[in-house]
């Protein structure tokens, strides 16, 4: 029997990240020595798709860049990871999304300064039905709400599960959330959506979301889902590693989370696998360099059984 090849499409942000690190984030009007610089691709959906590609999943990305240097590097980075970018729109004459990120190694925190693309976002009419045809899963981040709603609607009509990466509560999400089968949100999103993680989970459930998780950084995550025996709510711990940079950890978590769902695992192993993959990423700087292979994650989990 041949091994099933899963296909995941994502619509959302892609970025070029400029990164450096220091012991802790400096005060204003001070001079601080940093530890190296690197340039990597970034963006929530784009990085989640790179994670899935490294885990052996075929991936397809839709978003916008311009024809500037950053846009070319974003495209090259995704192509080098095997992500299909035929649905990525290149709009000439503007600037692609960029970010400058300073990681604090002692505090295991990071500060992100980012700029949206100066070109027009995806329009709903640019989201063709072919983008979701034949895929097994759709990932959105809600930054382009009208295009995201169109993609989610098309996916639902095609019977394709939809997940929302809710890094923050963005305009239009109140219409997008009911179209999603799963939502994985940050603490920032939870505070804006419900005031606390458990309240946010309850609100997502009332909006029709079947599976919802709120990530809590070093505190792990909390999840609420419907099972054969009724509603289930539980906490999943984070793995402890020597953290170099948390940039992209949530994005990697989302990609690994989808991988577990595609494999048909129970939700507890899904959370454990996603947490391990995100933890391993944190051992290297930036959102992409530390993304582990499937074998690396499996070996890490064996050592932590």
DAQUISUL-V624946 format. One record per residue. N is the residue number from 1. RES is the residue in three letters. SS is DSSP state (alpha for helix, beta for strand, coil for the rest). NEAR is the number of other ideal C-beta (glycine too) atoms within 10 Angstrom. D_FIRST is the distance of its C-alpha to the first C-alpha in whole Angstrom. Layout:
<<N & RES & SS & NEAR & D_FIRST> <N & RES & SS & NEAR & D_FIRST>>
//
This chain:
<<1 & UNK & coil & 3 & 0> <2 & UNK & coil & 4 & 4> <3 & UNK & coil & 6 & 7> <4 & UNK & coil & 9 & 9> <5 & UNK & coil & 9 & 12> <6 & UNK & coil & 19 & 15> <7 & UNK & beta & 19 & 18> <8 & UNK & beta & 26 & 22> <9 & UNK & beta & 26 & 25> <10 & UNK & beta & 35 & 29> <11 & UNK & beta & 27 & 32> <12 & UNK & coil & 26 & 35> <13 & UNK & coil & 25 & 37> <14 & UNK & coil & 30 & 37> <15 & UNK & beta & 27 & 39> <16 & UNK & beta & 22 & 41> <17 & UNK & beta & 26 & 42> <18 & UNK & beta & 18 & 45> <19 & UNK & beta & 25 & 44> <20 & UNK & beta & 16 & 47> <21 & UNK & beta & 20 & 48> <22 & UNK & beta & 16 & 51> <23 & UNK & coil & 13 & 52> <24 & UNK & coil & 13 & 52> <25 & UNK & coil & 14 & 53> <26 & UNK & coil & 15 & 57> <27 & UNK & coil & 7 & 60> <28 & UNK & coil & 4 & 61> <29 & UNK & coil & 5 & 64> <30 & UNK & coil & 6 & 62> <31 & UNK & coil & 5 & 61> <32 & UNK & coil & 12 & 58> <33 & UNK & coil & 7 & 56> <34 & UNK & coil & 13 & 52> <35 & UNK & coil & 12 & 50> <36 & UNK & coil & 8 & 48> <37 & UNK & beta & 10 & 47> <38 & UNK & beta & 16 & 43> <39 & UNK & beta & 14 & 42> <40 & UNK & beta & 23 & 38> <41 & UNK & beta & 25 & 36> <42 & UNK & beta & 29 & 36> <43 & UNK & coil & 28 & 36> <44 & UNK & alpha & 26 & 34> <45 & UNK & alpha & 27 & 32> <46 & UNK & alpha & 31 & 31> <47 & UNK & alpha & 33 & 31> <48 & UNK & alpha & 33 & 29> <49 & UNK & alpha & 32 & 26> <50 & UNK & alpha & 30 & 27> <51 & UNK & alpha & 30 & 26> <52 & UNK & alpha & 29 & 23> <53 & UNK & alpha & 21 & 22> <54 & UNK & alpha & 23 & 23> <55 & UNK & coil & 23 & 20> <56 & UNK & coil & 13 & 17> <57 & UNK & coil & 21 & 18> <58 & UNK & beta & 18 & 19> <59 & UNK & beta & 30 & 23> <60 & UNK & beta & 21 & 26> <61 & UNK & beta & 28 & 29> <62 & UNK & beta & 26 & 32> <63 & UNK & coil & 28 & 36> <64 & UNK & beta & 24 & 39> <65 & UNK & beta & 26 & 41> <66 & UNK & beta & 21 & 44> <67 & UNK & coil & 15 & 44> <68 & UNK & coil & 20 & 46> <69 & UNK & alpha & 12 & 45> <70 & UNK & alpha & 23 & 43> <71 & UNK & alpha & 25 & 41> <72 & UNK & alpha & 15 & 40> <73 & UNK & alpha & 17 & 39> <74 & UNK & alpha & 28 & 37> <75 & UNK & alpha & 20 & 35> <76 & UNK & alpha & 12 & 35> <77 & UNK & alpha & 21 & 34> <78 & UNK & alpha & 25 & 31> <79 & UNK & alpha & 12 & 30> <80 & UNK & alpha & 11 & 30> <81 & UNK & coil & 19 & 27> <82 & UNK & coil & 15 & 25> <83 & UNK & coil & 23 & 26> <84 & UNK & beta & 17 & 26> <85 & UNK & coil & 22 & 30> <86 & UNK & coil & 9 & 31> <87 & UNK & coil & 18 & 32> <88 & UNK & coil & 21 & 34> <89 & UNK & beta & 16 & 38> <90 & UNK & beta & 15 & 40> <91 & UNK & beta & 17 & 44> <92 & UNK & coil & 9 & 47> <93 & UNK & coil & 9 & 50> <94 & UNK & coil & 15 & 49> <95 & UNK & coil & 16 & 47> <96 & UNK & coil & 27 & 44> <97 & UNK & coil & 26 & 43> <98 & UNK & beta & 22 & 44> <99 & UNK & beta & 19 & 45> <100 & UNK & beta & 13 & 47> <101 & UNK & beta & 24 & 46> <102 & UNK & beta & 21 & 48> <103 & UNK & beta & 26 & 46> <104 & UNK & beta & 18 & 48> <105 & UNK & coil & 17 & 47> <106 & UNK & coil & 10 & 49> <107 & UNK & coil & 13 & 49> <108 & UNK & coil & 17 & 45> <109 & UNK & beta & 15 & 46> <110 & UNK & beta & 19 & 46> <111 & UNK & beta & 11 & 48> <112 & UNK & beta & 14 & 46> <113 & UNK & beta & 10 & 48> <114 & UNK & beta & 14 & 47> <115 & UNK & beta & 13 & 48> <116 & UNK & coil & 14 & 46> <117 & UNK & coil & 24 & 45> <118 & UNK & coil & 13 & 48> <119 & UNK & coil & 20 & 47> <120 & UNK & coil & 12 & 46> <121 & UNK & coil & 17 & 43> <122 & UNK & coil & 23 & 40> <123 & UNK & coil & 13 & 42> <124 & UNK & alpha & 14 & 40> <125 & UNK & alpha & 9 & 40> <126 & UNK & alpha & 16 & 38> <127 & UNK & coil & 23 & 35> <128 & UNK & coil & 13 & 33> <129 & UNK & alpha & 12 & 31> <130 & UNK & alpha & 10 & 28> <131 & UNK & alpha & 22 & 28> <132 & UNK & coil & 26 & 26> <133 & UNK & coil & 13 & 24> <134 & UNK & coil & 12 & 20> <135 & UNK & coil & 19 & 21> <136 & UNK & coil & 17 & 19> <137 & UNK & beta & 24 & 23> <138 & UNK & beta & 27 & 26> <139 & UNK & beta & 30 & 28> <140 & UNK & beta & 30 & 32> <141 & UNK & coil & 25 & 35> <142 & UNK & coil & 30 & 38> <143 & UNK & coil & 25 & 40> <144 & UNK & coil & 27 & 40> <145 & UNK & alpha & 18 & 41> <146 & UNK & alpha & 16 & 41> <147 & UNK & alpha & 23 & 38> <148 & UNK & alpha & 30 & 36> <149 & UNK & alpha & 19 & 37> <150 & UNK & alpha & 22 & 36> <151 & UNK & alpha & 30 & 33> <152 & UNK & alpha & 27 & 32> <153 & UNK & alpha & 16 & 33> <154 & UNK & alpha & 19 & 31> <155 & UNK & alpha & 25 & 28> <156 & UNK & alpha & 16 & 29> <157 & UNK & alpha & 10 & 30> <158 & UNK & coil & 13 & 26> <159 & UNK & coil & 7 & 25> <160 & UNK & coil & 21 & 24> <161 & UNK & beta & 20 & 25> <162 & UNK & beta & 23 & 28> <163 & UNK & beta & 26 & 29> <164 & UNK & beta & 29 & 33> <165 & UNK & beta & 29 & 34> <166 & UNK & beta & 31 & 37> <167 & UNK & coil & 21 & 39> <168 & UNK & coil & 15 & 42> <169 & UNK & coil & 19 & 44> <170 & UNK & coil & 18 & 44> <171 & UNK & coil & 9 & 46> <172 & UNK & coil & 14 & 44> <173 & UNK & alpha & 24 & 41> <174 & UNK & alpha & 12 & 43> <175 & UNK & alpha & 14 & 41> <176 & UNK & alpha & 23 & 38> <177 & UNK & alpha & 22 & 37> <178 & UNK & alpha & 13 & 37> <179 & UNK & alpha & 20 & 34> <180 & UNK & coil & 29 & 32> <181 & UNK & coil & 19 & 30> <182 & UNK & beta & 22 & 30> <183 & UNK & beta & 28 & 33> <184 & UNK & beta & 26 & 33> <185 & UNK & beta & 29 & 37> <186 & UNK & coil & 19 & 39> <187 & UNK & alpha & 15 & 42> <188 & UNK & alpha & 12 & 44> <189 & UNK & alpha & 25 & 43> <190 & UNK & alpha & 25 & 43> <191 & UNK & alpha & 17 & 47> <192 & UNK & alpha & 16 & 47> <193 & UNK & alpha & 24 & 45> <194 & UNK & coil & 18 & 46> <195 & UNK & coil & 11 & 49> <196 & UNK & coil & 14 & 46> <197 & UNK & alpha & 26 & 43> <198 & UNK & alpha & 14 & 43> <199 & UNK & alpha & 14 & 45> <200 & UNK & alpha & 25 & 42> <201 & UNK & alpha & 24 & 39> <202 & UNK & alpha & 15 & 42> <203 & UNK & alpha & 16 & 42> <204 & UNK & alpha & 28 & 39> <205 & UNK & alpha & 18 & 38> <206 & UNK & alpha & 9 & 41> <207 & UNK & coil & 17 & 40> <208 & UNK & coil & 11 & 37> <209 & UNK & coil & 23 & 34> <210 & UNK & coil & 14 & 32> <211 & UNK & beta & 21 & 31> <212 & UNK & beta & 27 & 33> <213 & UNK & beta & 27 & 34> <214 & UNK & beta & 28 & 37> <215 & UNK & beta & 29 & 37> <216 & UNK & coil & 17 & 40> <217 & UNK & alpha & 15 & 40> <218 & UNK & alpha & 13 & 40> <219 & UNK & alpha & 13 & 41> <220 & UNK & coil & 16 & 37> <221 & UNK & beta & 23 & 36> <222 & UNK & beta & 21 & 37> <223 & UNK & beta & 22 & 34> <224 & UNK & beta & 22 & 35> <225 & UNK & beta & 19 & 32> <226 & UNK & beta & 12 & 32> <227 & UNK & beta & 9 & 30> <228 & UNK & coil & 5 & 29> <229 & UNK & coil & 6 & 33> <230 & UNK & beta & 6 & 35> <231 & UNK & beta & 9 & 35> <232 & UNK & beta & 13 & 35> <233 & UNK & beta & 13 & 36> <234 & UNK & beta & 12 & 36> <235 & UNK & beta & 12 & 37> <236 & UNK & beta & 18 & 34> <237 & UNK & coil & 13 & 36> <238 & UNK & coil & 19 & 36> <239 & UNK & coil & 17 & 35> <240 & UNK & coil & 9 & 38> <241 & UNK & coil & 15 & 38> <242 & UNK & coil & 8 & 41> <243 & UNK & coil & 19 & 41> <244 & UNK & coil & 19 & 42> <245 & UNK & coil & 27 & 41> <246 & UNK & coil & 20 & 39> <247 & UNK & coil & 29 & 39> <248 & UNK & coil & 33 & 36> <249 & UNK & alpha & 25 & 35> <250 & UNK & alpha & 22 & 34> <251 & UNK & alpha & 29 & 32> <252 & UNK & alpha & 28 & 30> <253 & UNK & alpha & 27 & 30> <254 & UNK & alpha & 32 & 29> <255 & UNK & alpha & 31 & 26> <256 & UNK & alpha & 30 & 25> <257 & UNK & alpha & 29 & 25> <258 & UNK & alpha & 31 & 23> <259 & UNK & alpha & 26 & 20> <260 & UNK & alpha & 20 & 21> <261 & UNK & alpha & 20 & 21> <262 & UNK & alpha & 19 & 18> <263 & UNK & coil & 13 & 16> <264 & UNK & coil & 7 & 17> <265 & UNK & coil & 14 & 20> <266 & UNK & coil & 10 & 23> <267 & UNK & alpha & 19 & 26> <268 & UNK & alpha & 13 & 28> <269 & UNK & alpha & 12 & 25> <270 & UNK & alpha & 24 & 24> <271 & UNK & alpha & 25 & 28> <272 & UNK & alpha & 19 & 28> <273 & UNK & alpha & 23 & 25> <274 & UNK & alpha & 28 & 27> <275 & UNK & alpha & 22 & 30> <276 & UNK & alpha & 23 & 29> <277 & UNK & alpha & 31 & 28> <278 & UNK & alpha & 31 & 31> <279 & UNK & alpha & 24 & 33> <280 & UNK & alpha & 21 & 32> <281 & UNK & alpha & 31 & 33> <282 & UNK & coil & 23 & 36> <283 & UNK & coil & 14 & 37> <284 & UNK & coil & 16 & 37> <285 & UNK & coil & 24 & 40> <286 & UNK & coil & 24 & 38> <287 & UNK & coil & 31 & 36> <288 & UNK & coil & 24 & 33> <289 & UNK & coil & 16 & 34> <290 & UNK & coil & 22 & 33> <291 & UNK & coil & 28 & 29> <292 & UNK & coil & 23 & 27> <293 & UNK & coil & 13 & 24> <294 & UNK & alpha & 15 & 21> <295 & UNK & alpha & 8 & 22> <296 & UNK & alpha & 14 & 25> <297 & UNK & alpha & 22 & 25> <298 & UNK & alpha & 13 & 23> <299 & UNK & alpha & 13 & 25> <300 & UNK & alpha & 17 & 28> <301 & UNK & alpha & 16 & 27> <302 & UNK & alpha & 8 & 27> <303 & UNK & alpha & 7 & 30> <304 & UNK & coil & 11 & 31> <305 & UNK & coil & 5 & 30>>
//
